[in-house]
Structure formats: C-alpha cells, structure tokens
Amino acid sequence: MVPIVYHPRYNLTAFGLERRHPFDGRKYRRIHDALIARGIRRAGDFVVPRPVDRDELLKVHAPEYLRSTRNPEALAKSLEIPILRRLPGWTLDWRILAPMRYATGGTILACRLALEEGMAINLGGGFHHAAAEWGGGFCVYADVPLAARLLRDEGKVEKVLVVDLDAHQGNGTASIIGPWKWAEIFDVFETAVFPPVKELEDHPRPLPSGVIGQEYLDVVRDSLPRILDDFRPDLLVYNAGSDPFEGDPLAHLRLSAEDLVDRDLLVVTEARERGVPVAMVLSGGYASTSWKIHADTVEALATRFDRG
Ligand SMILES: [Zn+2]
C-alpha cells in the first residue's frame, strides 16, 4: 500500500479561524475520514509522524527567524490573520505552530517513505511561501526544502526535483533551493495572484487567469517528461495544491475536480514510469470542497499504485 502520513494534530481548530481566513482548519481530518469511509484505508493504516524539531528546522531556517515566530505580531503577519496579534505567544505555539511542525515532520517522513516504497503521501504540508528568513501566505516552516536538505545531508539523495502545481508561486521554496545546484523547481502558477513579487525559478510556467483544465494539463504534459529526463532526480516532491480548482476563492484558474485528479495521476505516473520516487504534499486549497478533491486524488492514486 502507498504509505499515507497523517497526524490528528495537523488540524487547526482555534479562535474561529475558519471565519477569519478562507482556510478550512479541519481539511486534513476530513480527507483522512473520507479515505476511511470509502474503504481506501483503515484507521490503523496511516503512518504517524513526529513533529519536526529545532535542530532540523535550523537546517534551512535562520535562528532569528525561528525566534520571530514566537512574536504574535510577526506571526500574525505571516498568517495574515491580524486578530492573532492579541493572543499570547504560548497559545499561538500550541494551536498554530505545533500543528505546522507536525505537518512538516509529516513531509520529512513522506520523503523518507517515498525512497523506501517508491511513493508516499502526506495529508498536509506544502508550505511553499515560507523562506529561510521570512514566512507568508499562511506558511511558517519550509517543509519541502527542509526534507530535501535532510535527505541530501544523510546521503540518501543526490538530486531533488520539486514540482509545484499549487495555483500560487512557490516563492519561499524557490528562494531556498535557488542556490542549491542539486535541486530544481518546476512551478505552474497564476501570475495575477499572491505572491506579488515572484522569485526566479528553474522551470517557471506563469499562467494568465482563466486557464481551463485542458490547457493547464497540456502545460504539465509538455514540460514535465522533459524535465524529468534532463535532470534525472532521485526524488520528486510534489506540491499538489488543489487551488487551481474553478471554485477556489484565492485563484482564478478553471480546473474541474476531475481535471485535478487527472493532473495528480499524470505527475505521479510520469515519475513512477521513470523509477523516480514521489512524495506528495497537499499545500493550498481554499474551497469548501477542497478536502473532497484531495480525497478523490488520493483514492485515485491508491487505486492505481497500491500493490498486493
Ligand atoms: Zn496556493
């Protein structure tokens, strides 16, 4: 079975957050529960991560930045939820940062499992707006660069390809891996939305607003096989944001739920046909049905890639 990584602590359930930010804090649990309800997995089948620790975070983050996340003012800015400024630091750490550390640990674990099993999915993570010294767009910890750096330092991978198909540019990820000769990013994103300033990337594919599913899938189909053949990564980390969905309030691309399943099958299949291990993380998705799109994708991937 394809390992699926999940911890109940991923979920953010505090302060009526969901009413202040277009973010479903229980998205992860809904996906987990749907997979069980559909008979794709049993409760005991999920792999449980530990939270990332400070030494691991220091592999990519500056100590001053980690210290600044304890400051409610700075954190409120990263998360774009001004009300958080009024809460004590310990509450924010327990209710917001700790869940993100569990999800970051989940991304690291999914990358390790992908190397062992060929593929793994973290039902969270994909905080691609977090850089070494700043956060933004609801992202605090740079989970994907961090996982890549750890595995590279352990000698488990030589080259890592990040495929970022969230609707927003993965500016934080791009800024960290930019100087790393051994890591590249292929990023399909809508130009007109956050972040306002785009980072330089190895394989950027900026899109105008309103692009429909077929055009979008053609961009991926035309680029990804060649990038895989040229770069020959030892690991592909797939940032599978579902916000290119036509009903997403934070972007204006027009993919249907079915297009997103096709997209995720396309990415994983292209990698697996070349023997490249894939770790998938969920990243953005802000529609009320985003959880269902992710559940549909994971179901389709499990159906195609579970063995025995
Ligand atoms: Zn996004």
Residues whose N, C-alpha, C, O or C-beta is under 5 A from the ligand:
A	BS01	ZN	D166 A167 H168 G241 D243 G284
